Amino acid sequence: MDHRANTDAPAVAAARIDDIQILRGVAITMVLICHLSFSSTLLMALPVHLTLPFYVGVELFFVISGFVVTRSLIRGNYEPVSFLIRRCFRLYPPILAFLAISGAVNMIIRIVGKPQYALDHLSVPFYSFARQAGAILGGYLINLQDGTFYMNGAMWSLSVEFQFYAAFAIVALAAVSLRISPRLIGSATVICAAVVYVFCTYSRICLALGVRADQELYLTRFKFDFMAAGVLLAYVPQAMIGRTVRYGRALSIALLLIPLIILSLCPSPLEASSSGPDYLEGVGMPLTCLCYVALVMLAVGGNVSRALPSSINRMLFVIGERSYTIYLLHFPLMVVAWVTIVAVHVAWTENAWSFAVVQVVATLLILVPSTEAVFRLLEVRSISTGAAVVAAWRRRRRRVREQQNTPGSKVDSHRRTNPVSLPEPSRLQR
């Protein structure tokens, strides 16, 4: 082990935060590569048939989210009110910005009525848009039976995270109402996460063996086992995972590449699964989950940043800070980029390579300033506002408790005028 990085505690803590943000930057970069046409065009030009594996950036987000949110709850002694306030101010303002942008784009396409492809495939009637917007805000988009339209294509993962947060909030509220100690809450959380992970693992083993249930397990289908793995990792003692290891650089690179290699050899998740063994869900996903758990462990110890040049680390850190906004906005802004390309020079869309290059340029030219504006003007301010609201709520609660315990207060007077009468001791007690 290399313990030199532990000599300066603040620096180590900052490095760990940086590494988690760097992983977020890696995850959102993979998502963008997956959704832009350039990567699929390049893949089709290869002489061998491979699956584009970069969609797995969403699963990396799930592991990170499960770990970070659980650590936040542990530090806050599972206090539900402050947790919900922070989550709401963190998540909802950027979502409202996304809905405003996608709603405006959708409305313009419906009113103008062209391009015809955008009207038929990239937009929906107002009622359908409003229905899906409500499902996004309520966290049940994945439970809609009629699917989602293009600009909401990435929003399914938010429903997974919302349902995950809701389960945490329910457990915390129940624990507070029953006056359960934080230690017991932690034990219950570990048990619940372990049960979810075991059930999903069992389901994936069955899929690998070709044994299929009549209906795919809900938790497995929407990758709740990745969230559960992040939760379990959060309860591993800091001394065990918060270390800089000797081969951390090589391990970090390997743990990023191994899932991509494995999943590139598996069928695409967009293809209908045939009868027989499902190597994607039964083999590729469990191995990917283990790799990403180990990767987050290395990030907590500050190993990931040591594996990359400092210039790339700085770039990924900036991208990671804005990863949530990028994830929300990239689909509607890709539609804006496509409509712009068609309006400027439709011939660019007739050749796969020319469209791939122009799409990347147009999307980045629109996405970068839009993301920066929403991030600085909305996301950063809403997070600060949420922290201020939590601080004000805690100060008010502390004042109320101090007033209740102050001599001469109403509560104290009630205690004096109505003293608790103790029962007469029995002969045995005497």
C-alpha positions, -999 to 999 in steps of 0.1 A, spaced: 0 0 0 10 36 -7 0 58 23 18 89 12 -15 105 1 -29 102 36 -5 127 51 -28 156 43 -64 149 52 -81 178 35 -61 171 3 -72 135 4 -108 144 9 -107 168 -20 -90 142 -42 -118 117 -34 -145 142 -44 -125 150 -76 -123 113 -84 -161 108 -81 -167 138 -103 -142 124 -128 -161 92 -129 -193 112 -135 -175 129 -164 -165 95 -178 -201 82 -174 -217 111 -192 -191 111 -220 -199 74 -226 -236 83 -228 -230 110 -253 -207 88 -274 -235 62 -274 -262 86 -286 -243 104 -312 -242 89 -347 -205 91 -351 -198 61 -329 -223 38 -346 -211 49 -380 -175 41 -370 -186 7 -356 -204 -3 -387 -173 4 -408 -153 -22 -388 -148 -56 -404 -162 -75 -373 -196 -72 -358 -195 -56 -324 -221 -40 -302 -218 -3 -292 -212 -7 -254 -211 29 -242 -247 29 -230 -233 13 -198 -224 48 -187 -259 49 -172 -251 19 -150 -220 36 -138 -242 66 -128 -264 42 -108 -235 28 -88 -221 63 -81 -256 76 -71 -263 47 -47 -229 52 -30 -230 90 -28 -267 93 -17 -263 66 10 -231 82 23 -250 115 25 -278 99 45 -253 82 69 -236 116 75 -270 132 82 -281 104 106 -308 94 82 -327 127 88 -355 125 62 -366 161 60 -332 176 51 -326 147 27 -358 153 8 -353 191 7 -318 187 -7 -329 161 -33 -358 182 -44 -337 214 -49 -310 193 -65 -331 174 -90 -363 193 -99 -351 228 -111 -330 213 -139 -358 189 -148 -382 218 -151 -356 235 -174 -354 203 -195 -392 201 -198 -394 237 -208 -368 232 -236 -382 199 -248 -418 213 -246 -408 244 -267 -390 222 -293 -420 198 -294 -445 226 -298 -425 244 -326 -423 211 -345 -460 205 -341 -469 240 -351 -446 243 -381 -454 207 -392 -420 200 -407 -396 184 -412 -419 155 -417 -396 130 -400 -394 152 -369 -432 156 -369 -437 118 -372 -409 105 -350 -394 133 -328 -426 149 -314 -459 139 -298 -493 156 -293 -496 179 -264 -516 155 -243 -489 128 -246 -462 153 -238 -480 165 -207 -487 129 -196 -450 119 -199 -439 152 -182 -461 143 -152 -446 108 -151 -411 123 -152 -418 146 -123 -436 119 -104 -408 93 -110 -430 67 -127 -421 71 -164 -408 35 -165 -442 23 -154 -461 38 -184 -472 12 -208 -471 31 -241 -434 40 -240 -418 74 -243 -410 97 -272 -375 106 -284 -367 136 -263 -376 117 -232 -354 88 -242 -329 92 -213 -355 99 -186 -361 63 -177 -330 63 -155 -344 93 -135 -375 72 -126 -352 45 -113 -333 70 -91 -365 87 -80 -380 54 -68 -347 46 -51 -348 79 -33 -385 74 -24 -377 41 -8 -349 57 13 -372 85 24 -400 61 34 -375 41 55 -361 72 71 -396 87 79 -408 54 93 -376 52 115 -381 87 128 -417 81 136 -409 49 155 -378 65 171 -355 38 157 -318 45 163 -296 53 133 -276 21 138 -308 0 133 -317 21 103 -283 13 88 -287 -24 95 -322 -24 79 -309 -5 48 -280 -30 44 -304 -59 46 -329 -44 21 -300 -36 -4 -286 -70 0 -320 -86 -7 -324 -66 -38 -289 -74 -50 -293 -112 -43 -327 -113 -60 -313 -96 -91 -282 -118 -91 -304 -149 -89 -325 -136 -118 -294 -129 -139 -280 -164 -132 -313 -178 -144 -310 -157 -176 -274 -169 -182 -287 -205 -179 -315 -198 -203 -342 -201 -177 -367 -173 -182 -396 -162 -161 -429 -153 -177 -422 -117 -169 -387 -103 -164 -380 -92 -129 -387 -55 -125 -357 -49 -104 -333 -66 -129 -349 -50 -160 -343 -14 -146 -309 -22 -131 -318 -17 -94 -290 -41 -85 -265 -14 -96 -281 10 -72 -281 -16 -44 -244 -24 -50 -236 13 -45 -257 13 -13 -238 -17 1 -205 -1 -8 -214 30 12 -214 9 44 -179 -5 38 -156 12 64 -137 41 51 -104 26 62 -110 -3 39 -117 16 7 -103 51 12 -67 41 3 -44 48 -25 -32 14 -37 0 6 -55 -16 -6 -87 -45 18 -86 -37 34 -119 -36 2 -139 -67 -12 -120 -87 20 -128 -80 18 -165 -87 -20 -165 -120 -16 -147 -131 10 -172 -122 -11 -202 -132 -46 -191 -170 -38 -192 -167 -21 -226 -149 -52 -240 -174 -77 -225 -205 -58 -236 -192 -52 -271 -193 -90 -275 -228 -93 -262 -260 -87 -281 -274 -51 -281 -299 -43 -254 -321 -28 -281 -324 -62 -298 -353 -85 -289 -339 -113 -267 -342 -147 -282 -349 -180 -264 -318 -195 -247 -291 -180 -226 -290 -142 -223 -254 -134 -220 -259 -97 -219 -281 -96 -188 -269 -129 -173 -231 -125 -177 -222 -90 -190 -242 -70 -165 -232 -88 -133 -195 -85 -143 -200 -48 -152 -216 -42 -118 -187 -57 -100 -162 -37 -120 -180 -5 -114 -182 -11 -76 -144 -17 -76 -140 14 -97 -159 36 -72 -138 20 -44 -107 31 -62 -121 66 -67 -128 69 -30 -91 63 -24 -81 89 -51 -67 63 -75 -87 72 -106 -72 107 -110 -37 92 -108 -45 70 -139 -51 99 -162 -31 130 -173 -39 162 -153 -54 180 -184 -79 151 -190 -87 150 -152 -95 187 -153 -117 184 -183 -135 153 -169 -140 171 -136 -157 200 -153 -179 177 -174 -187 156 -142 -199 187 -124 -223 194 -152 -231 158 -159 -267 159 -146 -276 190 -168 -259 174 -198 -278 142 -193 -311 160 -192 -305 184 -221 -287 163 -247 -317 146 -263 -338 177 -270 -308 197 -281 -298 168 -304 -332 173 -320 -325 210 -323 -292 202 -340 -308 178 -364 -335 203 -374 -309 229 -379 -288 207 -401 -318 198 -423 -327 235 -426 -292 247 -434 -281 219 -458 -302 188 -461 -275 170 -482 -254 166 -451 -280 140 -439 -277 119 -470 -243 105 -463 -236 87 -430 -201 101 -424 -209 137 -433 -240 136 -410 -220 120 -382 -193 147 -383 -218 176 -387 -240 162 -360 -212 161 -334 -202 197 -343 -237 211 -343 -247 193 -311 -217 205 -292 -221 240 -304 -257 240 -290 -251 217 -259 -221 234 -244 -235 270 -239 -269 257 -230 -255 234 -204 -233 261 -190 -263 285 -187 -286 260 -170 -258 248 -147 -246 282 -135 -279 301 -135 -301 273 -122 -285 241 -109 -258 258 -88 -282 283 -73 -309 257 -66 -283 235 -48 -272 265 -27 -308 274 -20 -316 239 -9 -286 239 15 -298 273 29 -333 260 34 -320 229 52 -297 252 74 -327 275 82 -349 245 90 -323 230 114 -318 264 132 -355 267 137 -358 232 150 -329 238 174 -345 270 187 -378 252 193 -360 225 213 -341 251 233 -373 270 241 -389 237 252 -360 230 276 -357 266 289 -369 270 326 -402 289 326 -413 279 292 -447 264 286 -434 229 284 -413 234 316 -443 249 334 -464 220 324 -438 196 337 -437 215 371 -475 217 375 -480 181 363 -451 161 378 -449 125 368 -461 104 397 -441 73 403 -458 41 414 -455 30 450 -426 5 453 -437 -30 460 -424 -50 489 -401 -69 466 -385 -37 454 -382 -24 490 
